[in-house]
Amino acid sequence: MTDRRDLFGDAVDDYDAGRPPYPERVYEVLVQRCGLGPGARVLEVGPGTGQATSRLLALGATVTAVELDERLAERLRSKHDSTRLRVTIGSFEDADLPAASVDLVVAATSFHWVDPTVGLVRAADVLRAGGWLALWWNVFGDKSRPDPFGEALLPFIEACPELAADPPGAGAVPSGSHPYSLDVAARIGEIEATGRFGVVHHEMIRWTGRHTPAQLRSLFASYSPWLALPDATRLEMLDTVESLARDTSNGVVERPYVTAVYVAERR
């Protein structure tokens, strides 16, 4: 799953403009269960351009953000001028991180890029005893609710060989498949297998995303399967996204989303 990680830096502007913020319920969980608040020491894995970082800082945390791509890291720094943010460029697996140095390790729609057999143990090593691991993902679709835009786009995706053949994942299939983050048994099993964490708590937060056609185009332009398309195919598909968004809305497209959250305390 790591061969596409370098692609996100090719779409910094689209990533920044298109990716929506996370629902406030995520941060309620972090505050109420995981102790997020003023003075909390947080390590964020794969922050991108800071969709979660800004909220962590606003809640008073001191954040060390480990970002693989230098271009995303530069945007993150430029957006968040705070003495409580330190950005490190590199992979989480290889970053120089002191043991037992943070209260909370978080990853927002990023931990699927980390080998869980390595990353979860690394997270436990970095956390103090009694600290918390919090992993969450936005899933851009929800089969349990109507999605007119997704239904309109699906035939175009199925007709695109590169996208149709891509394994199901967040954002690849607009009607909502059964992506990585929704496989509750697997995600809990990986955390439990380390023997380093207590009971894993999980929650599925259902919400509605709202995008202008231009924002929706940028969102799809930031998905790794779409970034991997040949340039001509990618532009044609993005034109289709924006055109359908204009046809199926009065200026704002509403889509059903799910955010899957997993938290566990370090033993």
C-alpha positions in Angstrom: 0.0 0.0 0.0 3.0 2.3 0.2 3.8 2.8 -3.5 1.3 5.7 -3.8 2.3 7.7 -0.7 4.5 10.0 -2.7 1.7 11.1 -5.0 -0.1 13.3 -2.5 2.6 16.0 -2.7 1.8 16.4 -6.4 -1.6 17.7 -5.4 -1.0 20.0 -2.4 -3.5 22.6 -3.5 -6.2 20.1 -4.3 -5.6 18.2 -1.0 -5.8 21.5 0.9 -8.9 22.8 -0.9 -10.8 19.5 -1.2 -10.3 17.5 1.9 -13.1 18.3 4.5 -12.5 18.8 8.2 -13.4 16.0 10.5 -16.7 16.0 12.5 -16.5 17.6 15.9 -17.5 14.3 17.5 -14.0 13.0 16.8 -12.6 15.7 19.1 -15.2 15.1 21.7 -14.0 11.5 21.9 -10.4 12.7 22.2 -11.2 15.2 24.9 -13.5 13.0 26.9 -11.8 9.6 26.7 -8.2 10.4 25.7 -7.4 13.5 27.7 -6.8 15.9 24.8 -6.7 19.5 26.0 -4.3 22.3 27.0 -0.8 21.0 27.5 -1.4 17.5 26.0 1.6 16.2 24.0 0.3 14.8 20.7 2.2 13.0 18.0 0.3 13.2 14.7 1.1 10.6 12.0 0.6 11.8 8.4 -1.0 15.2 8.9 -1.2 16.2 5.3 -2.0 19.9 5.1 -3.5 19.9 8.6 -7.2 19.0 8.4 -6.9 17.6 12.0 -3.8 19.5 13.1 -5.6 22.9 13.3 -8.3 21.5 15.7 -5.7 19.8 17.9 -3.8 23.1 18.3 -7.0 24.9 18.9 -7.8 22.6 21.8 -4.5 23.5 23.4 -2.3 20.5 22.4 1.4 20.7 21.6 1.8 18.7 18.3 4.7 16.9 16.7 3.6 16.1 13.2 5.4 13.5 11.2 4.8 14.0 7.5 6.4 11.9 4.8 6.1 14.5 2.0 8.1 17.7 2.1 5.6 19.6 0.0 2.7 18.8 2.3 4.9 19.6 5.3 5.7 23.0 4.0 2.0 23.8 3.5 1.3 22.6 7.0 3.9 24.9 8.4 2.7 27.9 6.4 -0.9 27.4 7.6 -0.2 26.9 11.3 2.2 29.5 12.7 2.4 28.1 16.2 5.1 27.6 18.7 3.2 24.4 19.7 3.7 22.8 16.3 6.8 20.9 15.3 6.9 19.3 11.8 9.2 16.4 11.1 9.7 15.2 7.5 10.0 11.4 7.1 8.1 8.2 7.7 6.6 7.4 11.1 8.4 4.1 11.1 11.9 5.7 10.8 11.4 9.1 12.6 13.6 9.8 15.6 11.0 9.9 18.4 11.8 9.6 22.1 10.3 6.7 24.0 7.3 7.4 26.3 7.4 11.1 25.3 3.7 11.8 24.3 0.3 11.5 25.8 -1.6 10.8 22.6 -0.7 9.4 19.2 -3.2 10.2 16.5 -3.6 9.5 12.8 -6.4 11.0 10.7 -7.1 9.1 7.4 -3.4 8.1 7.2 -2.6 5.0 9.2 -3.5 2.6 6.4 -0.2 3.8 4.8 1.7 2.4 7.8 2.6 -1.2 8.2 0.5 -2.0 11.3 2.9 -4.7 12.6 5.5 -1.9 12.8 3.4 1.2 13.3 1.3 0.0 16.2 4.3 -1.2 18.2 6.1 2.1 17.4 3.0 4.1 18.7 3.1 2.1 21.9 6.8 2.8 22.4 6.3 6.5 21.9 3.4 6.8 24.3 3.7 7.1 28.0 2.0 4.5 30.1 -1.6 5.5 30.3 -1.4 7.5 27.0 -3.8 6.9 24.2 -3.8 5.8 20.6 -6.4 7.3 18.3 -6.9 6.3 14.7 -9.7 7.6 12.5 -10.6 7.7 8.9 -13.1 9.6 6.8 -15.0 7.3 4.5 -16.4 9.2 1.5 -19.6 7.3 1.1 -22.3 5.5 3.2 -24.3 2.7 1.7 -27.0 3.1 4.4 -28.1 6.5 3.0 -29.0 7.9 -0.4 -26.1 9.4 -2.4 -27.4 10.8 -5.8 -24.0 12.2 -6.7 -22.3 8.9 -6.0 -24.9 7.0 -8.0 -24.4 9.3 -10.9 -20.7 9.0 -10.9 -20.4 5.2 -10.4 -21.0 4.2 -14.0 -18.1 6.5 -15.1 -15.8 4.9 -12.5 -16.9 1.4 -13.6 -16.1 2.4 -17.2 -12.5 3.5 -16.3 -10.3 0.4 -16.2 -7.8 1.8 -13.8 -10.4 2.8 -11.2 -12.6 -0.2 -11.7 -9.7 -2.5 -11.0 -8.5 -0.6 -8.0 -9.1 -2.4 -4.6 -12.0 -0.8 -2.7 -10.8 2.0 -0.5 -11.8 5.3 1.0 -12.7 7.5 -2.0 -12.2 5.0 -4.7 -15.9 4.0 -5.0 -18.2 7.0 -4.4 -21.2 4.9 -3.4 -19.2 3.5 -0.4 -17.6 0.1 -0.4 -16.3 -1.8 2.6 -13.0 0.0 2.9 -10.1 -0.7 5.3 -11.4 1.5 8.1 -14.8 -0.1 8.3 -13.4 -3.6 8.9 -13.9 -3.3 12.6 -12.7 -6.8 13.5 -9.5 -6.4 11.6 -8.6 -3.0 12.9 -9.3 -4.0 16.5 -7.5 -7.3 16.0 -4.3 -5.5 14.8 -4.2 -3.3 17.9 -5.0 -6.1 20.3 -2.3 -8.3 18.7 0.5 -6.0 19.9 -0.4 -6.8 23.5 0.5 -3.2 24.3 -3.0 -1.7 24.6 -6.1 -2.1 26.6 -9.7 -2.4 25.4 -10.2 -0.9 21.9 -13.2 1.4 21.7 -14.6 2.2 18.3 -17.3 4.5 17.0 -18.9 5.1 13.6 -19.8 8.8 13.1 -22.3 9.4 10.4 -22.4 12.9 8.9 -23.1 14.9 5.7 -20.3 16.4 3.6 -21.1 19.5 1.7 -19.0 20.7 -1.3 -19.1 23.1 -4.1 -18.5 21.5 -7.5 -14.9 22.9 -7.4 -14.3 21.6 -4.0 -15.6 18.2 -5.0 -13.3 18.2 -8.0 -10.3 19.0 -5.7 -11.4 16.2 -3.3 -11.4 13.6 -6.0 -8.1 15.0 -7.4 -6.5 14.3 -4.0 -7.4 10.5 -3.9 -4.4 8.3 -4.5 -6.2 6.1 -7.2 -7.0 9.2 -9.1 -3.5 10.7 -8.7 -2.2 7.5 -10.2 -4.3 7.8 -13.4 -2.6 8.9 -16.7 -2.9 12.7 -17.0 -5.4 12.7 -19.8 -7.7 10.2 -18.1 -7.4 12.0 -14.8 -8.4 15.3 -16.3 -11.3 13.8 -18.1 -12.6 12.1 -15.0 -12.2 15.2 -12.9 -14.2 17.2 -15.6 -16.9 14.5 -15.2 -16.9 14.9 -11.4 -17.3 18.7 -11.6 -19.9 18.5 -14.4 -22.0 15.9 -12.5 -21.7 18.0 -9.3 -23.2 21.0 -11.1 -26.0 18.8 -12.6 -27.0 17.1 -9.3 -26.9 20.2 -7.1 -27.9 23.8 -6.7 -24.3 24.8 -6.1 -23.6 22.5 -3.1 -23.4 18.7 -3.3 -24.4 16.9 -0.1 -22.9 13.4 0.4 -23.3 10.8 3.2 -20.0 10.2 5.0 -18.8 8.0 7.8 -15.8 8.6 10.1 -14.5 5.4 11.8 -12.7 6.0 15.1 -10.6 3.6 17.1 -9.0 4.5 20.4 -7.1 2.4 23.0 -5.1 3.1 26.1 -1.4 2.2 26.4 -1.0 -0.4 29.0 
